[in-house]
Amino acid sequence: MRAYVTLLSTESYLPGVLALHESIRRSGTRHPFVAAVSAHLPPQIDSLLEKAGILVRRIPESTAIPREMIEGNGHWGHTFDKVHLFGLHEFSKLVYVDSDMIVLVNMDELFDKPHMSAVAAGRLVHPHWVRFNAGLLVIEPVQGLSDRIFSKLPQAVADVAGLVDQSDLGDQDLLNAYYPGWTTRADLELDQGYNMFACYLDLHIEKHGYRLPDQPRAGGPLVKIVHFVGPRKPWMRGASLRHYARVLREGKAVKWENRMFSVYKKLIKDGAVATA
């Protein structure tokens, strides 16, 4: 079976999972949507997700990651659970999408892409960002693969030594350590439109010719997924106030980002209705 999958490792991200599911459902996909739920979350989470039509798979707690790395890294600590998806061999292929993303158009073509297809997100803005961003991944799960990835933790720590504190190490660092040759594999690098940071959306549209699905401009690359990176998400308390204060400050410079923020807020509302 092939499926879209996201990770719910922090209860406060439930609105994001529901909004993501709603956006994928509207894309007309023929594939199911799975929420991989971390072991420490309460069981009632499963019922809410299933009520919305989402398949649920519980992820075991990892013993490979030191407790201090999980507890010292806030809501990012449990994102190491993402690695367990690489061992979900009941699925022949997974398209992993972070729970702070929304899908704008059908992207079922990703299921025909090879294992570890991903985006060096933000590379047009920061040319030195050559590693893949783990927000969007094509995964072909294999039994035992997650354990082999976890075994690379010492290498991941060494790779970021001097750059970040060990407690700031994330799943993305671990995955890049396990797949060090990714930067030389042009066949695995997906277009920026599959993992477009919301904060860079206007720059990509105005400077690099990208377009949203309903923009009449022909020929430009399409933005298919918008990624609301950073610790403050659109569904969190005070998000709207902070966002619109920024719009007032920057005006037209964030015109398209503002539009996507409004789209996201509606998806959050519609996703919540599905569980009511």
Beta strands, then each sheet from edge to edge (+ up, - down):
strand 1: 2-8
strand 2: 33-38
strand 3: 55-59
strand 4: 93-97
strand 5: 101-103
strand 6: 136-139
strand 7: 196-197
strand 8: 225-227
sheet 1: 3+ 2+ 1+ 4+ 6-
sheet 2: 5+ 8- 7-
end
